[in-house]
């Protein structure tokens, strides 16, 4: 199952704004491609588990707003926290 999440996370890099930004952030820190994708998969697992717990569908804009509210360095780094 872990490999399935890793493969799926790799596909989200080009389709999800924050996932692509997170992947690039990890690569800029010096992580290998595989390590960056595994870190992204771990993030997705936490998000999806929370959606499952609260029985709410995933919504990218809701997640981006949560990152903005928390002052995420990911959004600040990209200049998207305006």
C-alpha positions in Angstrom: 0.0 0.0 0.0 2.9 2.4 0.7 4.1 2.1 -2.8 0.6 2.9 -4.1 0.6 6.2 -2.1 4.1 7.0 -3.4 3.1 6.4 -7.0 -0.1 8.4 -6.6 1.7 11.3 -4.8 4.1 11.5 -7.8 1.2 12.0 -10.1 -0.1 14.9 -8.0 3.0 17.0 -8.4 1.8 18.4 -11.7 -1.9 18.6 -10.8 -1.9 20.0 -7.3 -0.5 23.5 -6.6 0.6 22.8 -3.1 1.9 19.3 -3.9 4.1 20.6 -6.7 5.4 23.4 -4.4 6.1 21.0 -1.6 8.0 18.6 -3.9 10.1 21.5 -5.2 10.7 22.7 -1.7 12.0 19.2 -0.7 14.2 19.1 -3.8 15.6 22.5 -3.0 16.5 21.3 0.5 18.7 18.6 -1.1 16.3 15.6 -1.0 16.5 13.1 -3.8 13.5 12.7 -6.1 12.4 9.5 -4.2 12.8 11.1 -0.8 10.8 14.1 -1.9 8.0 12.0 -3.3 7.9 9.9 -0.1 7.6 13.0 2.0 4.8 14.2 -0.3 3.1 10.8 0.1 3.3 11.1 3.8 1.6 14.5 3.7 -1.2 13.2 1.5 -1.8 10.3 3.9 -2.2 12.7 6.8 -4.6 14.9 4.7 -6.7 12.0 3.5 -6.9 10.4 6.9 -8.3 13.7 8.3 -10.8 13.8 5.5 -11.8 10.3 6.3 -12.1 11.1 10.0 -14.3 14.1 9.4 -16.2 12.5 6.5 -15.5 15.5 4.3 -14.2 15.4 0.7 -10.8 16.8 -0.1 -10.9 20.4 -1.4 -7.7 22.0 -2.6 -8.8 25.5 -1.9 -9.8 24.6 1.7 -6.3 23.2 2.2 -4.6 26.2 0.7 -6.7 28.5 2.9 -5.6 26.4 6.0 -2.0 26.8 5.0 -2.5 30.5 4.6 -4.2 30.8 8.0 -1.4 28.9 9.7 1.3 31.1 8.0 2.8 28.1 6.2 6.4 28.7 5.1 5.5 26.8 1.9 3.2 29.6 0.8 5.4 32.3 2.0 8.4 30.9 0.1 6.3 31.0 -3.1 4.9 34.4 -2.5 1.4 33.0 -2.5 0.5 34.1 1.0 -1.0 37.4 0.0 
